């Protein structure tokens, strides 16, 4: 059975102390509450070890926002999947649109990152999605299918079952524009159909597909009510417990 997941992506925000305080405040807000989803926070690299050792990681999963496409070696400034796993983190966000756009990450590079993440026991949260020009020209389904096929379809079914997908309509990230509930469901259903065509209905049905485009307290309940939307990858709203908790509670 697939999981409902609400994952926060802090991006390049919060000093170490600010991040620790935010994680502890979120932990306090969750304690004693019965929530119907798994809660994950994606922190900057420097936060991972400190936060993982300071909070209950059974209550809040810890994720890196990236990892290297090399196992080790002379790659100054890079952080390997093994290093991420050594901190106590269990997840890694890969292929975020900002990584693809600003840092030139290709599907080929991401395929290597996924393999290394899995080899080190990490669960990849693999991001896919189209820009506005691609949607307006009717290429959005083709773009998303290509990202999935080239980045993930080399995996055997038993490894693919370890993947969480996050659909990001790139035109709705940080813009205040949100895909309608119908648009989100349409793409999520297409993604699940694409998975079924390659891996079969069972794998497709078991894969969590998150929505990652400006979800907030006001629209989360409607978005999550769709049959193929299994939660959210939340950006700005994850930087505030008061804004993040209503999204968690939308399930």
N, C-alpha and C positions, 0 to 999 in steps of 0.2 A: 504494500500500500504506500502511495506517495505521501509525503509530509507537507503540511502547511508550514511555511517558513516566512518570517519577517526578518530581513537582514539589513542592518544599517551600514552604509558606506561613508565613513567619516572623511574620505578624501584627504587632502593636505590641510588638515585643520587640527587644532589643539596641541599645545605643548604637552610634554609628558605628564606634568602634574594635572593639567586640565583634563587630559584623557583619563587619568586614574580617577579623578573626582567624578567625571561623567559616568564611567563604568560602574563605580560604586553606587552612585545615585540610581542608576538603572537597576542594579541588583536589588537595592532596597525597595524600589517600586514594584519589582516582580515577586519579591519574597512574600509568601503567603497567598499569592493570587493563583488561581487556576486559569491558565491561558491555553487556547486551543491551537497553538502554533509553536514551532521552535524559534527561538530568538538568537540572532547572531549579530556581532558587531565586527565590522571590517576596519581595523585601525592602521595607522602608519606603522612601518616596521619597528621604529624605536619604542613603540608602546607594547608590543606583543608580549614579551617576557614578563614585564612588570604587571600588566593587567592579568595575564593568565595565572600568575602566582598570588594575585590579590583578591580575586573574586571566585565564586562558585561556577566553574566552567560546565557543570551539568545544568546550570540554570541559564547561562549565557554562553553560546559558542563563540570562539575567537577566530577571526579570519584575517589573513594578510590581504593586501589589495593587489598583490602582484608577486611574481617570483621570476627568477632568471630562466632562460632557455638552455643553460649549461649547468652541469652537475657541480663543478668546482673549477678552480684555476685562476689564471691571471685576467680577471674581469673586474677591474677596479670599479667600486661603487655598486656592484650587483649583489643581490641576496638570493641564495639558492633555495630550492624547495626543502632540502635537508635542514638548512638553517631555520627556515620558517617552522618546520615540524619540531625542531629542538626547543622552541620557545614554549611549546604546549598548545600552539594554535592547531586547529583541526581542519580549517578551511582556507581556501585562497581564491580571490576573485581574479579571473583571467579574461582578457579580451574586452575589457571595458572600452566603451567608445572613445574615451579620452586617451587611453593607451593606443588604440588603433589610429586615432587622428593626430595626436601630438607627438607620438614616439614611433610611428611607422610600423606598429606591430601587424604582421600579416598572418593569414591563416596558417601558413607553414611554420612560422615562429611559434604560434599558439599551440600547434599540434605538439611541438617539443615540450612546451611548458606543461601541457596537460599530462603528458607521459611522465615527466619528472615529478609532478605533484602526486600522481597516483602511486608512483613507485615509492614515495616517501609517506604514504598513508594519509595524504591530504585529500579532502573533497573539493574539487574545483567547482566554483560557481561561474559558469561559462556564459559570457555576455554576447548577445547577438542583437542586431538591429540596423535599421536603415536611416539615412539622413533625409531631410525634407525633399531634396531634388529627386531622390530615388523613389520616394512615395508618390510625389506628384506626377512622375513619369510612368507610374504603374509597375516599377521594378522591385517593389518592396518584398514581395514573396520570393522572387529569384535571388535577391541579395541575401536574405535570411537563410534560404535553403543552401546557398553556396557556402556561407559561413559555417553552417552546421556540418555539411558534407566534407569540406576541406579541413576543418579543424578537429572533427570528432569521429567521423565514420570509419577511420582506420582502426578504431578500438573494437575488441571483441565485446559481445553483449554483456559478459560478466563485469567488464570494466566500465562500459557505458552506464550500467545501472548505478554506478557511484557518482555520476555527474548530476549537478543541479544546473538547470538553464535559467537565464535571466534575459527576457526580451526587453530591449531598450529602444523605444522609438526615439532616435537621437534628437529629433526636432522637439521633443517634449522634455528634455533634460535641462534643468536650470532656466527654462524659459517661462515657466509659469503656465505653459500650455500642456494640457494632459490629453492623451488619446481618450476618446470616449470609451465607455465601458464596452460598447459594441465593437469598436476597433480593436481593443485589447483582446477580447474573446475571439474575434475573427483570426487574429494572428496566432494566438496561442493554440487554437484548434488546428490551424495549418501546420504549426510546428509539431504538434502531437501526431498528426497524420503523416508528416514527413518521417518522424521517428518510426512509426508503425510500418511504413513501407520498407524501411531498412532493417529494423530489428524485430518487428512483430508487435502485435497488439499488447502483449503482456509487458514488454519493456516500456513501450510508449505510455501505457496506463500508470506505470510505477514511477515515471519521471516527474519530478517537481519542476514546474515552469513558473518563474516569478515575473512580475511586471516591474519594470524599472524606469518609469517616466513620470516624475513629479507626483507620485502618490502622496496623499496627505490625509489628515484626520477627516476632512470633509468628503473625500471620494473613495477612501479605502474600502468601506463596507460594500459599496456598489461594485467596485472592481473585483473584490474577493468573492463576491457572490456568483461570479461566472464559473461554469463547470470546469474550465481549463486554466483558470488563474489560481495558482496555488500559493500566492503570497506576493511579497514585494521586496525589491532591492531599493532601499530608501536612502536618498542623499541628504539634502539639507535638513529635513525634519528629524534625522537621526542624531543631530547635534544638540537636541534639547529633549530631555526626558518628557517634558510636558507635551511636546509635539509627537514624540515617538510612541509613547504608550497608547494613545488612542488608536494608532494604526495596528499595534500588536493586539489590542482588544477588539479590533474590527472583526476578528474571527469569532 
